[in-house]
Amino acid sequence: MGNDVKIVTFTGASGSGKSSIAKELLKLENYRLVVSVTTRSSRESDLRGEYEYISQDNFSLRDERDAFLWKAAYAGNRYGTMKKSIDDALASSAISLMILVPEVVPLLRDYTGDDKVLSFFVQSPPVEILRRRMEARGDSGENIHKRLSMDVQWESAARSSIIPYVYISNDGSLDETVDVVRRYLR
């Protein structure tokens, strides 16, 4: 890894293990999360410090001030990452971690410069494993169906994208997967 990398991104299917990988890295020294904002309620599966939970009005106010690098709406909730959070990550001595949907990765890389970001794509395990993981975290049947169909599209888009993803799988032990990521970060 070049010395210039300040932000590591994880992209991949729901249930592929992105959050689990990030959670393990956060237990180690010199890793932190880039905080995003959302209007939804917190979930037990959210990583500690992953989101700032705000009202729709507060989100709109920040949006009017052009504070977001990216923003999206999903299932009646809004999500985004503020430019200041990215600037803080670039200024930090720690390696900052982000879990992103595919369409946000190019925006981040354009904002920071390609040499500042290392992007991992966590490949999907078999559908039955993904379904079990989503059920275990409490996703509804309808939500699971939507996410599984989105996941196929994401993986296809990643393969044809110009983003220099490092493809990893999380179908063995989590420790092995984290070790693979750490080798790239050395």
Order of alpha helices (4+ residues) and beta strands (2+ residues): beta-alpha-beta-beta-beta-alpha-beta-beta-alpha-beta-alpha-beta-alpha-alpha-beta-alpha
